């Protein structure tokens, strides 16, 4: 998988084989500046220009409000 952060505040997650769109992570209020996958690929964390740190479960792209706690060991 790979992820693309956009100025619209969304993160587009694609599959590398065939480059098909797996999902869109929504929740930021500003342009995305940083994206990072967990080592096992099950979480994505991101930061935007509004300094929001958000966590999303992959591949369903659902925001996890407890992501900081849930990813402490990854």
PyMOL Python script that loads the backbone (N, CA, C, O; Angstrom):
from pymol import cmd

cmd.read_pdbstr("""\
ATOM      1  N   UNK A   1       0.835  -1.185   0.000  1.00  0.00           N
ATOM      2  CA  UNK A   1       0.000   0.000   0.000  1.00  0.00           C
ATOM      3  C   UNK A   1       0.880   1.249   0.000  1.00  0.00           C
ATOM      4  O   UNK A   1       2.031   1.242   0.437  1.00  0.00           O
ATOM      5  N   UNK A   2       0.284   2.305  -0.506  1.00  0.00           N
ATOM      6  CA  UNK A   2       0.905   3.606  -0.351  1.00  0.00           C
ATOM      7  C   UNK A   2      -0.190   4.629  -0.133  1.00  0.00           C
ATOM      8  O   UNK A   2      -1.340   4.416  -0.518  1.00  0.00           O
ATOM      9  N   UNK A   3       0.175   5.748   0.490  1.00  0.00           N
ATOM     10  CA  UNK A   3      -0.802   6.771   0.848  1.00  0.00           C
ATOM     11  C   UNK A   3      -0.367   8.115   0.270  1.00  0.00           C
ATOM     12  O   UNK A   3       0.821   8.422   0.175  1.00  0.00           O
ATOM     13  N   UNK A   4      -1.366   8.901  -0.109  1.00  0.00           N
ATOM     14  CA  UNK A   4      -1.128  10.225  -0.660  1.00  0.00           C
ATOM     15  C   UNK A   4      -1.922  11.227   0.154  1.00  0.00           C
ATOM     16  O   UNK A   4      -3.147  11.132   0.233  1.00  0.00           O
ATOM     17  N   UNK A   5      -1.235  12.189   0.765  1.00  0.00           N
ATOM     18  CA  UNK A   5      -1.902  13.256   1.502  1.00  0.00           C
ATOM     19  C   UNK A   5      -2.251  14.390   0.566  1.00  0.00           C
ATOM     20  O   UNK A   5      -1.497  14.696  -0.357  1.00  0.00           O
ATOM     21  N   UNK A   6      -3.383  15.010   0.798  1.00  0.00           N
ATOM     22  CA  UNK A   6      -3.871  16.033  -0.115  1.00  0.00           C
ATOM     23  C   UNK A   6      -4.125  17.353   0.607  1.00  0.00           C
ATOM     24  O   UNK A   6      -4.224  17.404   1.833  1.00  0.00           O
ATOM     25  N   UNK A   7      -4.227  18.410  -0.179  1.00  0.00           N
ATOM     26  CA  UNK A   7      -4.560  19.715   0.389  1.00  0.00           C
ATOM     27  C   UNK A   7      -6.009  19.791   0.842  1.00  0.00           C
ATOM     28  O   UNK A   7      -6.380  20.712   1.571  1.00  0.00           O
ATOM     29  N   UNK A   8      -6.833  18.838   0.423  1.00  0.00           N
ATOM     30  CA  UNK A   8      -8.232  18.838   0.849  1.00  0.00           C
ATOM     31  C   UNK A   8      -8.419  18.203   2.232  1.00  0.00           C
ATOM     32  O   UNK A   8      -9.548  18.063   2.702  1.00  0.00           O
ATOM     33  N   UNK A   9      -7.305  17.817   2.888  1.00  0.00           N
ATOM     34  CA  UNK A   9      -7.376  17.250   4.232  1.00  0.00           C
ATOM     35  C   UNK A   9      -7.667  15.759   4.255  1.00  0.00           C
ATOM     36  O   UNK A   9      -7.926  15.199   5.320  1.00  0.00           O
ATOM     37  N   UNK A  10      -7.629  15.115   3.110  1.00  0.00           N
ATOM     38  CA  UNK A  10      -7.910  13.684   3.021  1.00  0.00           C
ATOM     39  C   UNK A  10      -6.630  12.933   2.653  1.00  0.00           C
ATOM     40  O   UNK A  10      -5.702  13.489   2.064  1.00  0.00           O
ATOM     41  N   UNK A  11      -6.613  11.647   3.024  1.00  0.00           N
ATOM     42  CA  UNK A  11      -5.504  10.771   2.670  1.00  0.00           C
ATOM     43  C   UNK A  11      -6.069   9.657   1.804  1.00  0.00           C
ATOM     44  O   UNK A  11      -7.004   8.960   2.199  1.00  0.00           O
ATOM     45  N   UNK A  12      -5.497   9.499   0.635  1.00  0.00           N
ATOM     46  CA  UNK A  12      -5.946   8.493  -0.313  1.00  0.00           C
ATOM     47  C   UNK A  12      -4.993   7.300  -0.226  1.00  0.00           C
ATOM     48  O   UNK A  12      -3.791   7.442  -0.448  1.00  0.00           O
ATOM     49  N   UNK A  13      -5.541   6.115   0.098  1.00  0.00           N
ATOM     50  CA  UNK A  13      -4.746   4.904   0.273  1.00  0.00           C
ATOM     51  C   UNK A  13      -4.958   4.013  -0.948  1.00  0.00           C
ATOM     52  O   UNK A  13      -6.087   3.678  -1.308  1.00  0.00           O
ATOM     53  N   UNK A  14      -3.842   3.637  -1.575  1.00  0.00           N
ATOM     54  CA  UNK A  14      -3.873   2.826  -2.792  1.00  0.00           C
ATOM     55  C   UNK A  14      -3.160   1.497  -2.577  1.00  0.00           C
ATOM     56  O   UNK A  14      -2.273   1.379  -1.732  1.00  0.00           O
ATOM     57  N   UNK A  15      -3.560   0.520  -3.345  1.00  0.00           N
ATOM     58  CA  UNK A  15      -2.859  -0.754  -3.389  1.00  0.00           C
ATOM     59  C   UNK A  15      -1.768  -0.640  -4.450  1.00  0.00           C
ATOM     60  O   UNK A  15      -1.998  -0.066  -5.515  1.00  0.00           O
ATOM     61  N   UNK A  16      -0.594  -1.177  -4.169  1.00  0.00           N
ATOM     62  CA  UNK A  16       0.522  -1.016  -5.102  1.00  0.00           C
ATOM     63  C   UNK A  16       0.379  -1.867  -6.355  1.00  0.00           C
ATOM     64  O   UNK A  16       0.920  -1.509  -7.402  1.00  0.00           O
ATOM     65  N   UNK A  17      -0.328  -2.974  -6.275  1.00  0.00           N
ATOM     66  CA  UNK A  17      -0.539  -3.778  -7.479  1.00  0.00           C
ATOM     67  C   UNK A  17      -1.834  -3.329  -8.139  1.00  0.00           C
ATOM     68  O   UNK A  17      -2.922  -3.538  -7.601  1.00  0.00           O
ATOM     69  N   UNK A  18      -1.709  -2.720  -9.292  1.00  0.00           N
ATOM     70  CA  UNK A  18      -2.875  -2.231 -10.011  1.00  0.00           C
ATOM     71  C   UNK A  18      -3.246  -0.802  -9.649  1.00  0.00           C
ATOM     72  O   UNK A  18      -4.080  -0.191 -10.318  1.00  0.00           O
ATOM     73  N   UNK A  19      -2.641  -0.266  -8.603  1.00  0.00           N
ATOM     74  CA  UNK A  19      -2.874   1.112  -8.171  1.00  0.00           C
ATOM     75  C   UNK A  19      -4.356   1.433  -7.999  1.00  0.00           C
ATOM     76  O   UNK A  19      -4.825   2.498  -8.399  1.00  0.00           O
ATOM     77  N   UNK A  20      -5.078   0.500  -7.401  1.00  0.00           N
ATOM     78  CA  UNK A  20      -6.505   0.737  -7.152  1.00  0.00           C
ATOM     79  C   UNK A  20      -6.679   1.418  -5.796  1.00  0.00           C
ATOM     80  O   UNK A  20      -5.933   1.158  -4.852  1.00  0.00           O
ATOM     81  N   UNK A  21      -7.666   2.284  -5.723  1.00  0.00           N
ATOM     82  CA  UNK A  21      -7.954   3.024  -4.500  1.00  0.00           C
ATOM     83  C   UNK A  21      -8.596   2.095  -3.477  1.00  0.00           C
ATOM     84  O   UNK A  21      -9.655   1.522  -3.732  1.00  0.00           O
ATOM     85  N   UNK A  22      -7.953   1.945  -2.311  1.00  0.00           N
ATOM     86  CA  UNK A  22      -8.504   1.115  -1.238  1.00  0.00           C
ATOM     87  C   UNK A  22      -9.474   1.899  -0.369  1.00  0.00           C
ATOM     88  O   UNK A  22     -10.475   1.351   0.093  1.00  0.00           O
ATOM     89  N   UNK A  23      -9.188   3.175  -0.143  1.00  0.00           N
ATOM     90  CA  UNK A  23     -10.056   3.977   0.700  1.00  0.00           C
ATOM     91  C   UNK A  23      -9.538   5.387   0.861  1.00  0.00           C
ATOM     92  O   UNK A  23      -8.442   5.728   0.417  1.00  0.00           O
ATOM     93  N   UNK A  24     -10.364   6.205   1.516  1.00  0.00           N
ATOM     94  CA  UNK A  24     -10.027   7.600   1.772  1.00  0.00           C
ATOM     95  C   UNK A  24     -10.176   7.850   3.268  1.00  0.00           C
ATOM     96  O   UNK A  24     -11.237   7.618   3.848  1.00  0.00           O
ATOM     97  N   UNK A  25      -9.102   8.324   3.880  1.00  0.00           N
ATOM     98  CA  UNK A  25      -9.115   8.657   5.309  1.00  0.00           C
ATOM     99  C   UNK A  25      -9.533  10.117   5.446  1.00  0.00           C
ATOM    100  O   UNK A  25      -8.900  11.009   4.881  1.00  0.00           O
ATOM    101  N   UNK A  26     -10.601  10.352   6.198  1.00  0.00           N
ATOM    102  CA  UNK A  26     -11.143  11.702   6.366  1.00  0.00           C
ATOM    103  C   UNK A  26     -11.124  12.082   7.836  1.00  0.00           C
ATOM    104  O   UNK A  26     -11.285  11.225   8.706  1.00  0.00           O
ATOM    105  N   UNK A  27     -10.927  13.367   8.117  1.00  0.00           N
ATOM    106  CA  UNK A  27     -10.970  13.831   9.492  1.00  0.00           C
ATOM    107  C   UNK A  27     -10.133  15.073   9.746  1.00  0.00           C
ATOM    108  O   UNK A  27     -10.377  15.796  10.713  1.00  0.00           O
ATOM    109  N   UNK A  28      -9.149  15.332   8.891  1.00  0.00           N
ATOM    110  CA  UNK A  28      -8.306  16.517   9.075  1.00  0.00           C
ATOM    111  C   UNK A  28      -9.030  17.765   8.592  1.00  0.00           C
ATOM    112  O   UNK A  28      -9.877  17.709   7.700  1.00  0.00           O
ATOM    113  N   UNK A  29      -8.676  18.895   9.204  1.00  0.00           N
ATOM    114  CA  UNK A  29      -9.293  20.160   8.820  1.00  0.00           C
ATOM    115  C   UNK A  29      -8.361  21.036   7.990  1.00  0.00           C
ATOM    116  O   UNK A  29      -8.708  22.168   7.651  1.00  0.00           O
ATOM    117  N   UNK A  30      -7.178  20.516   7.662  1.00  0.00           N
ATOM    118  CA  UNK A  30      -6.218  21.282   6.870  1.00  0.00           C
ATOM    119  C   UNK A  30      -5.409  20.312   6.002  1.00  0.00           C
ATOM    120  O   UNK A  30      -5.600  19.098   6.066  1.00  0.00           O
ATOM    121  N   UNK A  31      -4.521  20.859   5.206  1.00  0.00           N
ATOM    122  CA  UNK A  31      -3.702  20.051   4.293  1.00  0.00           C
ATOM    123  C   UNK A  31      -2.804  19.090   5.069  1.00  0.00           C
ATOM    124  O   UNK A  31      -2.283  19.432   6.131  1.00  0.00           O
ATOM    125  N   UNK A  32      -2.632  17.903   4.537  1.00  0.00           N
ATOM    126  CA  UNK A  32      -1.813  16.868   5.167  1.00  0.00           C
ATOM    127  C   UNK A  32      -0.336  17.211   4.974  1.00  0.00           C
ATOM    128  O   UNK A  32       0.087  17.572   3.876  1.00  0.00           O
ATOM    129  N   UNK A  33       0.448  17.093   6.057  1.00  0.00           N
ATOM    130  CA  UNK A  33       1.884  17.365   5.963  1.00  0.00           C
ATOM    131  C   UNK A  33       2.734  16.113   6.171  1.00  0.00           C
ATOM    132  O   UNK A  33       3.811  16.007   5.584  1.00  0.00           O
ATOM    133  N   UNK A  34       2.280  15.163   6.989  1.00  0.00           N
ATOM    134  CA  UNK A  34       3.068  13.959   7.282  1.00  0.00           C
ATOM    135  C   UNK A  34       2.166  12.735   7.370  1.00  0.00           C
ATOM    136  O   UNK A  34       1.050  12.799   7.884  1.00  0.00           O
ATOM    137  N   UNK A  35       2.677  11.620   6.857  1.00  0.00           N
ATOM    138  CA  UNK A  35       1.961  10.339   6.915  1.00  0.00           C
ATOM    139  C   UNK A  35       2.968   9.263   7.307  1.00  0.00           C
ATOM    140  O   UNK A  35       4.113   9.278   6.856  1.00  0.00           O
ATOM    141  N   UNK A  36       2.535   8.337   8.144  1.00  0.00           N
ATOM    142  CA  UNK A  36       3.409   7.247   8.571  1.00  0.00           C
ATOM    143  C   UNK A  36       2.577   5.997   8.788  1.00  0.00           C
ATOM    144  O   UNK A  36       1.547   6.048   9.460  1.00  0.00           O
ATOM    145  N   UNK A  37       3.011   4.869   8.227  1.00  0.00           N
ATOM    146  CA  UNK A  37       2.360   3.583   8.463  1.00  0.00           C
ATOM    147  C   UNK A  37       2.989   2.914   9.681  1.00  0.00           C
ATOM    148  O   UNK A  37       4.178   3.094   9.945  1.00  0.00           O
ATOM    149  N   UNK A  38       2.201   2.148  10.418  1.00  0.00           N
ATOM    150  CA  UNK A  38       2.768   1.312  11.472  1.00  0.00           C
ATOM    151  C   UNK A  38       3.597   0.213  10.815  1.00  0.00           C
ATOM    152  O   UNK A  38       3.432  -0.075   9.629  1.00  0.00           O
ATOM    153  N   UNK A  39       4.485  -0.397  11.592  1.00  0.00           N
ATOM    154  CA  UNK A  39       5.384  -1.405  11.014  1.00  0.00           C
ATOM    155  C   UNK A  39       4.634  -2.611  10.468  1.00  0.00           C
ATOM    156  O   UNK A  39       5.109  -3.266   9.541  1.00  0.00           O
ATOM    157  N   UNK A  40       3.462  -2.914  11.033  1.00  0.00           N
ATOM    158  CA  UNK A  40       2.680  -4.052  10.525  1.00  0.00           C
ATOM    159  C   UNK A  40       1.669  -3.636   9.460  1.00  0.00           C
ATOM    160  O   UNK A  40       0.971  -4.490   8.914  1.00  0.00           O
ATOM    161  N   UNK A  41       1.577  -2.347   9.155  1.00  0.00           N
ATOM    162  CA  UNK A  41       0.699  -1.865   8.098  1.00  0.00           C
ATOM    163  C   UNK A  41      -0.771  -1.788   8.449  1.00  0.00           C
ATOM    164  O   UNK A  41      -1.601  -1.598   7.559  1.00  0.00           O
ATOM    165  N   UNK A  42      -1.122  -1.930   9.723  1.00  0.00           N
ATOM    166  CA  UNK A  42      -2.533  -1.910  10.115  1.00  0.00           C
ATOM    167  C   UNK A  42      -3.019  -0.530  10.553  1.00  0.00           C
ATOM    168  O   UNK A  42      -4.221  -0.320  10.710  1.00  0.00           O
ATOM    169  N   UNK A  43      -2.105   0.402  10.748  1.00  0.00           N
ATOM    170  CA  UNK A  43      -2.464   1.759  11.151  1.00  0.00           C
ATOM    171  C   UNK A  43      -1.699   2.783  10.325  1.00  0.00           C
ATOM    172  O   UNK A  43      -0.600   2.528   9.834  1.00  0.00           O
ATOM    173  N   UNK A  44      -2.312   3.937  10.190  1.00  0.00           N
ATOM    174  CA  UNK A  44      -1.685   5.077   9.556  1.00  0.00           C
ATOM    175  C   UNK A  44      -1.858   6.249  10.511  1.00  0.00           C
ATOM    176  O   UNK A  44      -2.952   6.471  11.029  1.00  0.00           O
ATOM    177  N   UNK A  45      -0.800   6.993  10.746  1.00  0.00           N
ATOM    178  CA  UNK A  45      -0.927   8.216  11.539  1.00  0.00           C
ATOM    179  C   UNK A  45      -0.557   9.382  10.642  1.00  0.00           C
ATOM    180  O   UNK A  45       0.265   9.256   9.734  1.00  0.00           O
ATOM    181  N   UNK A  46      -1.177  10.511  10.914  1.00  0.00           N
ATOM    182  CA  UNK A  46      -0.962  11.650  10.036  1.00  0.00           C
ATOM    183  C   UNK A  46      -1.075  12.947  10.822  1.00  0.00           C
ATOM    184  O   UNK A  46      -1.698  13.018  11.881  1.00  0.00           O
ATOM    185  N   UNK A  47      -0.442  13.972  10.253  1.00  0.00           N
ATOM    186  CA  UNK A  47      -0.463  15.318  10.825  1.00  0.00           C
ATOM    187  C   UNK A  47      -0.815  16.272   9.697  1.00  0.00           C
ATOM    188  O   UNK A  47      -0.408  16.081   8.550  1.00  0.00           O
ATOM    189  N   UNK A  48      -1.582  17.307  10.043  1.00  0.00           N
ATOM    190  CA  UNK A  48      -1.960  18.312   9.040  1.00  0.00           C
ATOM    191  C   UNK A  48      -1.418  19.685   9.448  1.00  0.00           C
ATOM    192  O   UNK A  48      -0.797  19.830  10.500  1.00  0.00           O
ATOM    193  N   UNK A  49      -1.660  20.682   8.605  1.00  0.00           N
ATOM    194  CA  UNK A  49      -1.210  22.055   8.887  1.00  0.00           C
ATOM    195  C   UNK A  49      -1.856  22.650  10.125  1.00  0.00           C
ATOM    196  O   UNK A  49      -1.361  23.645  10.654  1.00  0.00           O
ATOM    197  N   UNK A  50      -2.946  22.069  10.599  1.00  0.00           N
ATOM    198  CA  UNK A  50      -3.600  22.529  11.833  1.00  0.00           C
ATOM    199  C   UNK A  50      -3.036  21.798  13.056  1.00  0.00           C
ATOM    200  O   UNK A  50      -3.564  21.939  14.160  1.00  0.00           O
ATOM    201  N   UNK A  51      -1.966  21.019  12.863  1.00  0.00           N
ATOM    202  CA  UNK A  51      -1.271  20.270  13.921  1.00  0.00           C
ATOM    203  C   UNK A  51      -2.142  19.199  14.575  1.00  0.00           C
ATOM    204  O   UNK A  51      -1.946  18.861  15.742  1.00  0.00           O
ATOM    205  N   UNK A  52      -3.095  18.673  13.827  1.00  0.00           N
ATOM    206  CA  UNK A  52      -3.908  17.554  14.322  1.00  0.00           C
ATOM    207  C   UNK A  52      -3.153  16.257  14.059  1.00  0.00           C
ATOM    208  O   UNK A  52      -2.699  16.015  12.941  1.00  0.00           O
ATOM    209  N   UNK A  53      -3.022  15.435  15.071  1.00  0.00           N
ATOM    210  CA  UNK A  53      -2.440  14.106  14.933  1.00  0.00           C
ATOM    211  C   UNK A  53      -3.595  13.118  14.977  1.00  0.00           C
ATOM    212  O   UNK A  53      -4.262  12.977  16.002  1.00  0.00           O
ATOM    213  N   UNK A  54      -3.829  12.426  13.847  1.00  0.00           N
ATOM    214  CA  UNK A  54      -4.932  11.482  13.752  1.00  0.00           C
ATOM    215  C   UNK A  54      -4.413  10.102  13.382  1.00  0.00           C
ATOM    216  O   UNK A  54      -3.380   9.965  12.726  1.00  0.00           O
ATOM    217  N   UNK A  55      -5.149   9.077  13.815  1.00  0.00           N
ATOM    218  CA  UNK A  55      -4.816   7.686  13.540  1.00  0.00           C
ATOM    219  C   UNK A  55      -5.970   7.042  12.782  1.00  0.00           C
ATOM    220  O   UNK A  55      -7.138   7.283  13.089  1.00  0.00           O
ATOM    221  N   UNK A  56      -5.633   6.222  11.791  1.00  0.00           N
ATOM    222  CA  UNK A  56      -6.633   5.536  10.979  1.00  0.00           C
ATOM    223  C   UNK A  56      -6.280   4.055  10.894  1.00  0.00           C
ATOM    224  O   UNK A  56      -5.111   3.687  10.783  1.00  0.00           O
ATOM    225  N   UNK A  57      -7.303   3.219  10.948  1.00  0.00           N
ATOM    226  CA  UNK A  57      -7.107   1.784  10.742  1.00  0.00           C
ATOM    227  C   UNK A  57      -7.055   1.519   9.239  1.00  0.00           C
ATOM    228  O   UNK A  57      -7.832   2.088   8.471  1.00  0.00           O
ATOM    229  N   UNK A  58      -6.154   0.671   8.837  1.00  0.00           N
ATOM    230  CA  UNK A  58      -5.970   0.338   7.427  1.00  0.00           C
ATOM    231  C   UNK A  58      -6.318  -1.128   7.236  1.00  0.00           C
ATOM    232  O   UNK A  58      -5.919  -1.932   8.079  1.00  0.00           O
ATOM    233  N   UNK A  59      -7.018  -1.530   6.214  1.00  0.00           N
ATOM    234  CA  UNK A  59      -7.325  -0.815   4.978  1.00  0.00           C
ATOM    235  C   UNK A  59      -8.691  -0.135   4.945  1.00  0.00           C
ATOM    236  O   UNK A  59      -9.042   0.458   3.925  1.00  0.00           O
ATOM    237  N   UNK A  60      -9.483  -0.201   6.034  1.00  0.00           N
ATOM    238  CA  UNK A  60     -10.835   0.368   5.969  1.00  0.00           C
ATOM    239  C   UNK A  60     -10.873   1.883   6.131  1.00  0.00           C
ATOM    240  O   UNK A  60     -11.920   2.494   5.916  1.00  0.00           O
ATOM    241  N   UNK A  61      -9.750   2.507   6.506  1.00  0.00           N
ATOM    242  CA  UNK A  61      -9.610   3.966   6.592  1.00  0.00           C
ATOM    243  C   UNK A  61     -10.546   4.607   7.616  1.00  0.00           C
ATOM    244  O   UNK A  61     -10.988   5.741   7.426  1.00  0.00           O
ATOM    245  N   UNK A  62     -10.845   3.902   8.682  1.00  0.00           N
ATOM    246  CA  UNK A  62     -11.695   4.436   9.745  1.00  0.00           C
ATOM    247  C   UNK A  62     -10.804   5.105  10.786  1.00  0.00           C
ATOM    248  O   UNK A  62      -9.808   4.532  11.227  1.00  0.00           O
ATOM    249  N   UNK A  63     -11.176   6.327  11.174  1.00  0.00           N
ATOM    250  CA  UNK A  63     -10.398   7.037  12.184  1.00  0.00           C
ATOM    251  C   UNK A  63     -10.541   6.349  13.536  1.00  0.00           C
ATOM    252  O   UNK A  63     -11.640   5.953  13.924  1.00  0.00           O
ATOM    253  N   UNK A  64      -9.434   6.208  14.247  1.00  0.00           N
ATOM    254  CA  UNK A  64      -9.414   5.586  15.576  1.00  0.00           C
ATOM    255  C   UNK A  64      -9.061   6.667  16.598  1.00  0.00           C
ATOM    256  O   UNK A  64      -7.906   7.085  16.674  1.00  0.00           O
ATOM    257  N   UNK A  65     -10.046   7.128  17.388  1.00  0.00           N
ATOM    258  CA  UNK A  65      -9.769   8.163  18.377  1.00  0.00           C
ATOM    259  C   UNK A  65      -8.819   7.696  19.491  1.00  0.00           C
ATOM    260  O   UNK A  65      -8.225   8.525  20.182  1.00  0.00           O
ATOM    261  N   UNK A  66      -8.674   6.394  19.667  1.00  0.00           N
ATOM    262  CA  UNK A  66      -7.748   5.843  20.653  1.00  0.00           C
ATOM    263  C   UNK A  66      -6.483   5.329  19.992  1.00  0.00           C
ATOM    264  O   UNK A  66      -5.799   4.471  20.548  1.00  0.00           O
ATOM    265  N   UNK A  67      -6.168   5.834  18.831  1.00  0.00           N
ATOM    266  CA  UNK A  67      -5.037   5.343  18.051  1.00  0.00           C
ATOM    267  C   UNK A  67      -3.697   5.476  18.763  1.00  0.00           C
ATOM    268  O   UNK A  67      -2.843   4.600  18.628  1.00  0.00           O
ATOM    269  N   UNK A  68      -3.499   6.543  19.510  1.00  0.00           N
ATOM    270  CA  UNK A  68      -2.230   6.707  20.219  1.00  0.00           C
ATOM    271  C   UNK A  68      -2.017   5.590  21.208  1.00  0.00           C
ATOM    272  O   UNK A  68      -0.905   5.077  21.333  1.00  0.00           O
ATOM    273  N   UNK A  69      -3.057   5.204  21.910  1.00  0.00           N
ATOM    274  CA  UNK A  69      -2.963   4.085  22.868  1.00  0.00           C
ATOM    275  C   UNK A  69      -2.888   2.754  22.152  1.00  0.00           C
ATOM    276  O   UNK A  69      -2.121   1.878  22.550  1.00  0.00           O
ATOM    277  N   UNK A  70      -3.668   2.593  21.108  1.00  0.00           N
ATOM    278  CA  UNK A  70      -3.725   1.318  20.393  1.00  0.00           C
ATOM    279  C   UNK A  70      -2.463   1.001  19.595  1.00  0.00           C
ATOM    280  O   UNK A  70      -2.221  -0.157  19.252  1.00  0.00           O
ATOM    281  N   UNK A  71      -1.668   2.006  19.302  1.00  0.00           N
ATOM    282  CA  UNK A  71      -0.446   1.782  18.521  1.00  0.00           C
ATOM    283  C   UNK A  71       0.813   1.930  19.348  1.00  0.00           C
ATOM    284  O   UNK A  71       1.906   1.997  18.785  1.00  0.00           O
ATOM    285  N   UNK A  72       0.701   1.983  20.641  1.00  0.00           N
ATOM    286  CA  UNK A  72       1.868   2.213  21.509  1.00  0.00           C
ATOM    287  C   UNK A  72       2.945   1.155  21.316  1.00  0.00           C
ATOM    288  O   UNK A  72       4.128   1.471  21.439  1.00  0.00           O
ATOM    289  N   UNK A  73       2.587  -0.072  21.022  1.00  0.00           N
ATOM    290  CA  UNK A  73       3.570  -1.134  20.876  1.00  0.00           C
ATOM    291  C   UNK A  73       4.016  -1.403  19.455  1.00  0.00           C
ATOM    292  O   UNK A  73       4.781  -2.338  19.217  1.00  0.00           O
ATOM    293  N   UNK A  74       3.551  -0.594  18.493  1.00  0.00           N
ATOM    294  CA  UNK A  74       3.924  -0.869  17.097  1.00  0.00           C
ATOM    295  C   UNK A  74       4.986   0.093  16.606  1.00  0.00           C
ATOM    296  O   UNK A  74       5.415   0.005  15.456  1.00  0.00           O
TER     297      UNK A  74
END
""", "prot")
cmd.dss("prot")
cmd.show_as("cartoon", "prot")
cmd.util.cbc("prot")
cmd.orient("prot")
